[in-house]
Amino acid sequence: MHNEKDLELVVQSSRGSKEFTFPREAKVTDLITTAAKTFGFSASDTFRIVLATNPGQPLQAERTLVSYHLSDGTVLILTDVGSGV
């Protein structure tokens, strides 16, 4: 059940698109980790997430979702930066 403390976000990746619900105070890194795992990406790879409307500016992992003033239905793109090797 959706409440005002949660955000419903759409994450797109090379493996499809999925809606996620997160607390507004969750960190961007939590969204990245959950989305990467849900899409079946390797945990050893590094990912970033960007707004579909501003793909050149990755969201900072340590910031909260609410700090970006995201709203329900915001589309984000998860990209694989590669492994840390």
Gaussian input, Z-matrix of N, CA and C with variables (Angstrom, degrees):
# hf/3-21g

backbone

0 1
 N
 C     1     B1
 C     2     B2     1     A1
 N     3     B3     2     A2     1     D1
 C     4     B4     3     A3     2     D2
 C     5     B5     4     A4     3     D3
 N     6     B6     5     A5     4     D4
 C     7     B7     6     A6     5     D5
 C     8     B8     7     A7     6     D6
 N     9     B9     8     A8     7     D7
 C    10    B10     9     A9     8     D8
 C    11    B11    10    A10     9     D9
 N    12    B12    11    A11    10    D10
 C    13    B13    12    A12    11    D11
 C    14    B14    13    A13    12    D12
 N    15    B15    14    A14    13    D13
 C    16    B16    15    A15    14    D14
 C    17    B17    16    A16    15    D15
 N    18    B18    17    A17    16    D16
 C    19    B19    18    A18    17    D17
 C    20    B20    19    A19    18    D18
 N    21    B21    20    A20    19    D19
 C    22    B22    21    A21    20    D20
 C    23    B23    22    A22    21    D21
 N    24    B24    23    A23    22    D22
 C    25    B25    24    A24    23    D23
 C    26    B26    25    A25    24    D24
 N    27    B27    26    A26    25    D25
 C    28    B28    27    A27    26    D26
 C    29    B29    28    A28    27    D27
 N    30    B30    29    A29    28    D28
 C    31    B31    30    A30    29    D29
 C    32    B32    31    A31    30    D30
 N    33    B33    32    A32    31    D31
 C    34    B34    33    A33    32    D32
 C    35    B35    34    A34    33    D33
 N    36    B36    35    A35    34    D34
 C    37    B37    36    A36    35    D35
 C    38    B38    37    A37    36    D36
 N    39    B39    38    A38    37    D37
 C    40    B40    39    A39    38    D38
 C    41    B41    40    A40    39    D39
 N    42    B42    41    A41    40    D40
 C    43    B43    42    A42    41    D41
 C    44    B44    43    A43    42    D42
 N    45    B45    44    A44    43    D43
 C    46    B46    45    A45    44    D44
 C    47    B47    46    A46    45    D45
 N    48    B48    47    A47    46    D46
 C    49    B49    48    A48    47    D47
 C    50    B50    49    A49    48    D48
 N    51    B51    50    A50    49    D49
 C    52    B52    51    A51    50    D50
 C    53    B53    52    A52    51    D51
 N    54    B54    53    A53    52    D52
 C    55    B55    54    A54    53    D53
 C    56    B56    55    A55    54    D54
 N    57    B57    56    A56    55    D55
 C    58    B58    57    A57    56    D56
 C    59    B59    58    A58    57    D57
 N    60    B60    59    A59    58    D58
 C    61    B61    60    A60    59    D59
 C    62    B62    61    A61    60    D60
 N    63    B63    62    A62    61    D61
 C    64    B64    63    A63    62    D62
 C    65    B65    64    A64    63    D63
 N    66    B66    65    A65    64    D64
 C    67    B67    66    A66    65    D65
 C    68    B68    67    A67    66    D66
 N    69    B69    68    A68    67    D67
 C    70    B70    69    A69    68    D68
 C    71    B71    70    A70    69    D69
 N    72    B72    71    A71    70    D70
 C    73    B73    72    A72    71    D71
 C    74    B74    73    A73    72    D72
 N    75    B75    74    A74    73    D73
 C    76    B76    75    A75    74    D74
 C    77    B77    76    A76    75    D75
 N    78    B78    77    A77    76    D76
 C    79    B79    78    A78    77    D77
 C    80    B80    79    A79    78    D78
 N    81    B81    80    A80    79    D79
 C    82    B82    81    A81    80    D80
 C    83    B83    82    A82    81    D81
 N    84    B84    83    A83    82    D82
 C    85    B85    84    A84    83    D83
 C    86    B86    85    A85    84    D84
 N    87    B87    86    A86    85    D85
 C    88    B88    87    A87    86    D86
 C    89    B89    88    A88    87    D87
 N    90    B90    89    A89    88    D88
 C    91    B91    90    A90    89    D89
 C    92    B92    91    A91    90    D90
 N    93    B93    92    A92    91    D91
 C    94    B94    93    A93    92    D92
 C    95    B95    94    A94    93    D93
 N    96    B96    95    A95    94    D94
 C    97    B97    96    A96    95    D95
 C    98    B98    97    A97    96    D96
 N    99    B99    98    A98    97    D97
 C   100   B100    99    A99    98    D98
 C   101   B101   100   A100    99    D99
 N   102   B102   101   A101   100   D100
 C   103   B103   102   A102   101   D101
 C   104   B104   103   A103   102   D102
 N   105   B105   104   A104   103   D103
 C   106   B106   105   A105   104   D104
 C   107   B107   106   A106   105   D105
 N   108   B108   107   A107   106   D106
 C   109   B109   108   A108   107   D107
 C   110   B110   109   A109   108   D108
 N   111   B111   110   A110   109   D109
 C   112   B112   111   A111   110   D110
 C   113   B113   112   A112   111   D111
 N   114   B114   113   A113   112   D112
 C   115   B115   114   A114   113   D113
 C   116   B116   115   A115   114   D114
 N   117   B117   116   A116   115   D115
 C   118   B118   117   A117   116   D116
 C   119   B119   118   A118   117   D117
 N   120   B120   119   A119   118   D118
 C   121   B121   120   A120   119   D119
 C   122   B122   121   A121   120   D120
 N   123   B123   122   A122   121   D121
 C   124   B124   123   A123   122   D122
 C   125   B125   124   A124   123   D123
 N   126   B126   125   A125   124   D124
 C   127   B127   126   A126   125   D125
 C   128   B128   127   A127   126   D126
 N   129   B129   128   A128   127   D127
 C   130   B130   129   A129   128   D128
 C   131   B131   130   A130   129   D129
 N   132   B132   131   A131   130   D130
 C   133   B133   132   A132   131   D131
 C   134   B134   133   A133   132   D132
 N   135   B135   134   A134   133   D133
 C   136   B136   135   A135   134   D134
 C   137   B137   136   A136   135   D135
 N   138   B138   137   A137   136   D136
 C   139   B139   138   A138   137   D137
 C   140   B140   139   A139   138   D138
 N   141   B141   140   A140   139   D139
 C   142   B142   141   A141   140   D140
 C   143   B143   142   A142   141   D141
 N   144   B144   143   A143   142   D142
 C   145   B145   144   A144   143   D143
 C   146   B146   145   A145   144   D144
 N   147   B147   146   A146   145   D145
 C   148   B148   147   A147   146   D146
 C   149   B149   148   A148   147   D147
 N   150   B150   149   A149   148   D148
 C   151   B151   150   A150   149   D149
 C   152   B152   151   A151   150   D150
 N   153   B153   152   A152   151   D151
 C   154   B154   153   A153   152   D152
 C   155   B155   154   A154   153   D153
 N   156   B156   155   A155   154   D154
 C   157   B157   156   A156   155   D155
 C   158   B158   157   A157   156   D156
 N   159   B159   158   A158   157   D157
 C   160   B160   159   A159   158   D158
 C   161   B161   160   A160   159   D159
 N   162   B162   161   A161   160   D160
 C   163   B163   162   A162   161   D161
 C   164   B164   163   A163   162   D162
 N   165   B165   164   A164   163   D163
 C   166   B166   165   A165   164   D164
 C   167   B167   166   A166   165   D165
 N   168   B168   167   A167   166   D166
 C   169   B169   168   A168   167   D167
 C   170   B170   169   A169   168   D168
 N   171   B171   170   A170   169   D169
 C   172   B172   171   A171   170   D170
 C   173   B173   172   A172   171   D171
 N   174   B174   173   A173   172   D172
 C   175   B175   174   A174   173   D173
 C   176   B176   175   A175   174   D174
 N   177   B177   176   A176   175   D175
 C   178   B178   177   A177   176   D176
 C   179   B179   178   A178   177   D177
 N   180   B180   179   A179   178   D178
 C   181   B181   180   A180   179   D179
 C   182   B182   181   A181   180   D180
 N   183   B183   182   A182   181   D181
 C   184   B184   183   A183   182   D182
 C   185   B185   184   A184   183   D183
 N   186   B186   185   A185   184   D184
 C   187   B187   186   A186   185   D185
 C   188   B188   187   A187   186   D186
 N   189   B189   188   A188   187   D187
 C   190   B190   189   A189   188   D188
 C   191   B191   190   A190   189   D189
 N   192   B192   191   A191   190   D190
 C   193   B193   192   A192   191   D191
 C   194   B194   193   A193   192   D192
 N   195   B195   194   A194   193   D193
 C   196   B196   195   A195   194   D194
 C   197   B197   196   A196   195   D195
 N   198   B198   197   A197   196   D196
 C   199   B199   198   A198   197   D197
 C   200   B200   199   A199   198   D198
 N   201   B201   200   A200   199   D199
 C   202   B202   201   A201   200   D200
 C   203   B203   202   A202   201   D201
 N   204   B204   203   A203   202   D202
 C   205   B205   204   A204   203   D203
 C   206   B206   205   A205   204   D204
 N   207   B207   206   A206   205   D205
 C   208   B208   207   A207   206   D206
 C   209   B209   208   A208   207   D207
 N   210   B210   209   A209   208   D208
 C   211   B211   210   A210   209   D209
 C   212   B212   211   A211   210   D210
 N   213   B213   212   A212   211   D211
 C   214   B214   213   A213   212   D212
 C   215   B215   214   A214   213   D213
 N   216   B216   215   A215   214   D214
 C   217   B217   216   A216   215   D215
 C   218   B218   217   A217   216   D216
 N   219   B219   218   A218   217   D217
 C   220   B220   219   A219   218   D218
 C   221   B221   220   A220   219   D219
 N   222   B222   221   A221   220   D220
 C   223   B223   222   A222   221   D221
 C   224   B224   223   A223   222   D222
 N   225   B225   224   A224   223   D223
 C   226   B226   225   A225   224   D224
 C   227   B227   226   A226   225   D225
 N   228   B228   227   A227   226   D226
 C   229   B229   228   A228   227   D227
 C   230   B230   229   A229   228   D228
 N   231   B231   230   A230   229   D229
 C   232   B232   231   A231   230   D230
 C   233   B233   232   A232   231   D231
 N   234   B234   233   A233   232   D232
 C   235   B235   234   A234   233   D233
 C   236   B236   235   A235   234   D234
 N   237   B237   236   A236   235   D235
 C   238   B238   237   A237   236   D236
 C   239   B239   238   A238   237   D237
 N   240   B240   239   A239   238   D238
 C   241   B241   240   A240   239   D239
 C   242   B242   241   A241   240   D240
 N   243   B243   242   A242   241   D241
 C   244   B244   243   A243   242   D242
 C   245   B245   244   A244   243   D243
 N   246   B246   245   A245   244   D244
 C   247   B247   246   A246   245   D245
 C   248   B248   247   A247   246   D246
 N   249   B249   248   A248   247   D247
 C   250   B250   249   A249   248   D248
 C   251   B251   250   A250   249   D249
 N   252   B252   251   A251   250   D250
 C   253   B253   252   A252   251   D251
 C   254   B254   253   A253   252   D252

   B1=1.4544
   B2=1.5216
   B3=1.2857
   B4=1.4584
   B5=1.5244
   B6=1.3295
   B7=1.4615
   B8=1.5189
   B9=1.3182
   B10=1.4667
   B11=1.5187
   B12=1.3258
   B13=1.4579
   B14=1.5161
   B15=1.3295
   B16=1.4563
   B17=1.5247
   B18=1.3215
   B19=1.4659
   B20=1.5183
   B21=1.3096
   B22=1.4602
   B23=1.5242
   B24=1.3229
   B25=1.4551
   B26=1.5224
   B27=1.3165
   B28=1.4617
   B29=1.5256
   B30=1.3282
   B31=1.4602
   B32=1.5256
   B33=1.3226
   B34=1.4596
   B35=1.5271
   B36=1.3237
   B37=1.4610
   B38=1.5168
   B39=1.3171
   B40=1.4646
   B41=1.5346
   B42=1.3346
   B43=1.4700
   B44=1.5186
   B45=1.3108
   B46=1.4542
   B47=1.5177
   B48=1.3195
   B49=1.4602
   B50=1.5250
   B51=1.3346
   B52=1.4580
   B53=1.5209
   B54=1.3363
   B55=1.4646
   B56=1.5226
   B57=1.3119
   B58=1.4659
   B59=1.5213
   B60=1.3219
   B61=1.4540
   B62=1.5233
   B63=1.3252
   B64=1.4559
   B65=1.5199
   B66=1.3363
   B67=1.4655
   B68=1.5269
   B69=1.3125
   B70=1.4691
   B71=1.5282
   B72=1.3303
   B73=1.4659
   B74=1.5305
   B75=1.3408
   B76=1.4703
   B77=1.5154
   B78=1.3086
   B79=1.4627
   B80=1.5280
   B81=1.3114
   B82=1.4608
   B83=1.5299
   B84=1.3271
   B85=1.4675
   B86=1.5297
   B87=1.3417
   B88=1.4615
   B89=1.5311
   B90=1.3232
   B91=1.4644
   B92=1.5259
   B93=1.3196
   B94=1.4694
   B95=1.5267
   B96=1.3280
   B97=1.4671
   B98=1.5225
   B99=1.3288
   B100=1.4680
   B101=1.5234
   B102=1.3238
   B103=1.4652
   B104=1.5270
   B105=1.3262
   B106=1.4709
   B107=1.5256
   B108=1.3259
   B109=1.4675
   B110=1.5330
   B111=1.3304
   B112=1.4616
   B113=1.5242
   B114=1.3240
   B115=1.4623
   B116=1.5273
   B117=1.3302
   B118=1.4638
   B119=1.5103
   B120=1.3270
   B121=1.4628
   B122=1.5277
   B123=1.3125
   B124=1.4594
   B125=1.5265
   B126=1.3283
   B127=1.4631
   B128=1.5266
   B129=1.3369
   B130=1.4619
   B131=1.5264
   B132=1.3238
   B133=1.4614
   B134=1.5300
   B135=1.3052
   B136=1.4566
   B137=1.5267
   B138=1.3296
   B139=1.4610
   B140=1.5123
   B141=1.3121
   B142=1.4611
   B143=1.5143
   B144=1.3127
   B145=1.4646
   B146=1.5145
   B147=1.3347
   B148=1.4606
   B149=1.5258
   B150=1.3116
   B151=1.4590
   B152=1.5204
   B153=1.3197
   B154=1.4615
   B155=1.5292
   B156=1.3227
   B157=1.4650
   B158=1.5240
   B159=1.3533
   B160=1.4573
   B161=1.5282
   B162=1.3444
   B163=1.4587
   B164=1.5269
   B165=1.3036
   B166=1.4590
   B167=1.5176
   B168=1.3262
   B169=1.4663
   B170=1.5291
   B171=1.3468
   B172=1.4624
   B173=1.5349
   B174=1.3230
   B175=1.4624
   B176=1.5227
   B177=1.3180
   B178=1.4562
   B179=1.5196
   B180=1.3286
   B181=1.4665
   B182=1.5147
   B183=1.3202
   B184=1.4634
   B185=1.5327
   B186=1.3193
   B187=1.4708
   B188=1.5208
   B189=1.3250
   B190=1.4560
   B191=1.5253
   B192=1.3206
   B193=1.4631
   B194=1.5207
   B195=1.3277
   B196=1.4644
   B197=1.5303
   B198=1.3227
   B199=1.4696
   B200=1.5247
   B201=1.3282
   B202=1.4675
   B203=1.5314
   B204=1.3272
   B205=1.4680
   B206=1.5316
   B207=1.3322
   B208=1.4636
   B209=1.5239
   B210=1.3103
   B211=1.4620
   B212=1.5229
   B213=1.3256
   B214=1.4588
   B215=1.5242
   B216=1.3198
   B217=1.4575
   B218=1.5124
   B219=1.3400
   B220=1.4602
   B221=1.5256
   B222=1.3322
   B223=1.4644
   B224=1.5320
   B225=1.3278
   B226=1.4623
   B227=1.5261
   B228=1.3236
   B229=1.4590
   B230=1.5267
   B231=1.3226
   B232=1.4643
   B233=1.5191
   B234=1.3195
   B235=1.4698
   B236=1.5118
   B237=1.3230
   B238=1.4643
   B239=1.5226
   B240=1.3404
   B241=1.4541
   B242=1.5290
   B243=1.3272
   B244=1.4557
   B245=1.5139
   B246=1.3113
   B247=1.4544
   B248=1.5213
   B249=1.2865
   B250=1.4654
   B251=1.5172
   B252=1.3297
   B253=1.4675
   B254=1.5049
   A1=109.84
   A2=116.68
   A3=122.72
   A4=109.98
   A5=115.57
   A6=119.47
   A7=109.24
   A8=116.64
   A9=120.90
   A10=113.29
   A11=117.77
   A12=120.61
   A13=112.15
   A14=116.60
   A15=121.67
   A16=111.68
   A17=114.70
   A18=122.75
   A19=108.23
   A20=117.12
   A21=121.94
   A22=107.23
   A23=115.62
   A24=122.03
   A25=110.07
   A26=116.63
   A27=122.04
   A28=107.67
   A29=115.82
   A30=120.57
   A31=108.64
   A32=115.33
   A33=121.79
   A34=108.19
   A35=115.82
   A36=121.15
   A37=107.68
   A38=115.35
   A39=119.20
   A40=110.93
   A41=116.37
   A42=121.31
   A43=112.75
   A44=116.81
   A45=119.63
   A46=113.48
   A47=114.07
   A48=122.31
   A49=108.39
   A50=116.53
   A51=120.30
   A52=109.42
   A53=115.38
   A54=120.68
   A55=109.03
   A56=115.26
   A57=122.50
   A58=109.15
   A59=116.33
   A60=121.99
   A61=108.04
   A62=115.58
   A63=121.95
   A64=110.19
   A65=116.98
   A66=119.17
   A67=109.02
   A68=117.32
   A69=121.52
   A70=112.20
   A71=116.58
   A72=121.34
   A73=113.16
   A74=117.64
   A75=120.09
   A76=109.54
   A77=115.56
   A78=120.18
   A79=109.72
   A80=115.72
   A81=122.14
   A82=109.85
   A83=117.16
   A84=120.45
   A85=111.72
   A86=118.21
   A87=121.26
   A88=110.91
   A89=115.79
   A90=120.77
   A91=110.10
   A92=117.20
   A93=121.40
   A94=110.32
   A95=116.81
   A96=121.58
   A97=111.41
   A98=116.42
   A99=120.75
   A100=111.04
   A101=117.11
   A102=120.61
   A103=110.72
   A104=117.48
   A105=120.67
   A106=110.58
   A107=116.39
   A108=120.94
   A109=110.92
   A110=116.95
   A111=121.85
   A112=111.62
   A113=116.54
   A114=120.40
   A115=112.62
   A116=117.48
   A117=121.23
   A118=115.33
   A119=116.85
   A120=119.60
   A121=110.46
   A122=116.78
   A123=122.69
   A124=110.31
   A125=115.74
   A126=121.17
   A127=111.46
   A128=117.51
   A129=120.19
   A130=112.44
   A131=117.44
   A132=120.58
   A133=110.77
   A134=115.38
   A135=122.11
   A136=108.54
   A137=115.64
   A138=120.87
   A139=110.82
   A140=114.30
   A141=120.75
   A142=106.59
   A143=114.54
   A144=119.25
   A145=107.69
   A146=115.57
   A147=121.84
   A148=109.25
   A149=115.26
   A150=120.11
   A151=108.13
   A152=117.04
   A153=120.51
   A154=110.67
   A155=116.26
   A156=121.12
   A157=112.97
   A158=117.60
   A159=121.84
   A160=109.41
   A161=117.47
   A162=120.97
   A163=115.37
   A164=118.63
   A165=121.05
   A166=113.80
   A167=117.31
   A168=120.91
   A169=110.33
   A170=118.12
   A171=120.42
   A172=111.52
   A173=115.97
   A174=120.58
   A175=108.03
   A176=116.78
   A177=121.68
   A178=109.92
   A179=116.34
   A180=123.06
   A181=114.04
   A182=118.16
   A183=120.26
   A184=113.52
   A185=117.41
   A186=120.42
   A187=111.45
   A188=115.25
   A189=120.06
   A190=110.11
   A191=115.73
   A192=120.45
   A193=110.58
   A194=116.78
   A195=121.20
   A196=111.43
   A197=117.68
   A198=120.17
   A199=112.16
   A200=116.91
   A201=121.54
   A202=112.01
   A203=117.17
   A204=122.42
   A205=111.51
   A206=115.66
   A207=120.65
   A208=108.90
   A209=116.15
   A210=120.76
   A211=108.97
   A212=115.99
   A213=120.56
   A214=109.75
   A215=116.12
   A216=120.97
   A217=114.41
   A218=117.69
   A219=120.25
   A220=109.20
   A221=116.14
   A222=121.87
   A223=108.94
   A224=114.27
   A225=121.97
   A226=108.36
   A227=116.17
   A228=121.08
   A229=108.79
   A230=115.70
   A231=122.98
   A232=108.11
   A233=116.31
   A234=119.66
   A235=109.89
   A236=115.22
   A237=123.54
   A238=107.60
   A239=115.53
   A240=119.82
   A241=109.62
   A242=116.81
   A243=122.53
   A244=111.16
   A245=115.41
   A246=119.91
   A247=109.72
   A248=115.23
   A249=120.67
   A250=112.69
   A251=117.03
   A252=120.69
   A253=109.61
   D1=131.32
   D2=-177.76
   D3=-82.45
   D4=136.61
   D5=173.62
   D6=-132.96
   D7=174.98
   D8=-174.60
   D9=-67.20
   D10=-15.78
   D11=179.61
   D12=-86.81
   D13=-4.67
   D14=-178.71
   D15=-111.46
   D16=155.47
   D17=174.31
   D18=-118.15
   D19=135.84
   D20=172.84
   D21=-102.55
   D22=111.65
   D23=-175.42
   D24=-117.70
   D25=147.32
   D26=176.42
   D27=-104.63
   D28=123.62
   D29=178.71
   D30=-111.50
   D31=127.34
   D32=177.08
   D33=-106.28
   D34=145.07
   D35=175.97
   D36=-145.33
   D37=179.78
   D38=177.20
   D39=-68.59
   D40=-8.74
   D41=-179.97
   D42=-110.71
   D43=19.10
   D44=176.40
   D45=120.66
   D46=-165.80
   D47=-176.05
   D48=-133.03
   D49=141.71
   D50=-178.72
   D51=-150.27
   D52=147.43
   D53=176.41
   D54=-92.47
   D55=136.62
   D56=178.49
   D57=-125.03
   D58=146.92
   D59=174.45
   D60=-115.85
   D61=124.60
   D62=-178.94
   D63=-133.25
   D64=150.32
   D65=171.61
   D66=-62.20
   D67=143.18
   D68=-179.95
   D69=-57.21
   D70=-30.32
   D71=-177.96
   D72=-86.40
   D73=0.88
   D74=177.83
   D75=-64.98
   D76=151.84
   D77=178.73
   D78=-85.06
   D79=153.06
   D80=178.32
   D81=-56.00
   D82=-38.04
   D83=179.83
   D84=-60.20
   D85=-34.04
   D86=177.46
   D87=-64.73
   D88=-41.22
   D89=177.98
   D90=-64.91
   D91=-44.87
   D92=-179.64
   D93=-60.12
   D94=-48.65
   D95=-178.28
   D96=-61.17
   D97=-47.43
   D98=-178.60
   D99=-65.08
   D100=-44.72
   D101=-178.80
   D102=-64.41
   D103=-45.29
   D104=-179.61
   D105=-60.19
   D106=-42.80
   D107=179.32
   D108=-65.86
   D109=-43.85
   D110=-179.90
   D111=-61.01
   D112=-39.29
   D113=-179.79
   D114=-81.26
   D115=-3.82
   D116=175.84
   D117=81.86
   D118=22.94
   D119=177.87
   D120=-78.59
   D121=157.83
   D122=179.22
   D123=-66.55
   D124=135.21
   D125=179.63
   D126=-67.99
   D127=-18.29
   D128=-178.53
   D129=-83.71
   D130=-11.07
   D131=178.76
   D132=-82.41
   D133=160.67
   D134=179.22
   D135=-107.08
   D136=137.39
   D137=-177.15
   D138=-127.09
   D139=158.45
   D140=170.36
   D141=-135.71
   D142=161.97
   D143=179.66
   D144=-130.92
   D145=139.22
   D146=-177.96
   D147=-131.81
   D148=157.23
   D149=172.41
   D150=-73.02
   D151=137.69
   D152=177.85
   D153=-59.39
   D154=-28.60
   D155=-179.39
   D156=-82.90
   D157=-9.52
   D158=-179.40
   D159=-148.24
   D160=66.10
   D161=-172.77
   D162=-66.98
   D163=-12.91
   D164=179.70
   D165=-85.68
   D166=-3.31
   D167=-175.53
   D168=-123.43
   D169=94.08
   D170=179.34
   D171=-63.73
   D172=144.23
   D173=175.24
   D174=-74.12
   D175=141.71
   D176=-179.00
   D177=-77.87
   D178=126.82
   D179=-172.72
   D180=-57.65
   D181=-33.10
   D182=-174.57
   D183=-83.88
   D184=-10.45
   D185=179.85
   D186=-82.25
   D187=156.90
   D188=177.24
   D189=-82.94
   D190=157.37
   D191=178.39
   D192=-60.86
   D193=-42.38
   D194=-177.57
   D195=-63.08
   D196=-27.91
   D197=-179.20
   D198=-66.37
   D199=-17.83
   D200=176.96
   D201=-94.22
   D202=3.23
   D203=178.84
   D204=55.98
   D205=39.85
   D206=178.46
   D207=-73.02
   D208=152.03
   D209=177.46
   D210=-124.47
   D211=164.58
   D212=178.30
   D213=-53.42
   D214=136.49
   D215=178.04
   D216=89.12
   D217=-3.64
   D218=178.33
   D219=-58.74
   D220=135.38
   D221=179.93
   D222=-99.40
   D223=127.00
   D224=178.57
   D225=-120.06
   D226=154.57
   D227=179.77
   D228=-119.66
   D229=123.47
   D230=177.37
   D231=-92.11
   D232=124.37
   D233=179.21
   D234=-124.20
   D235=142.73
   D236=178.91
   D237=-86.28
   D238=118.11
   D239=179.55
   D240=-85.63
   D241=-16.74
   D242=179.31
   D243=115.77
   D244=-179.96
   D245=-179.09
   D246=-82.99
   D247=159.09
   D248=-179.16
   D249=-82.81
   D250=14.59
   D251=-177.48
   D252=-85.06

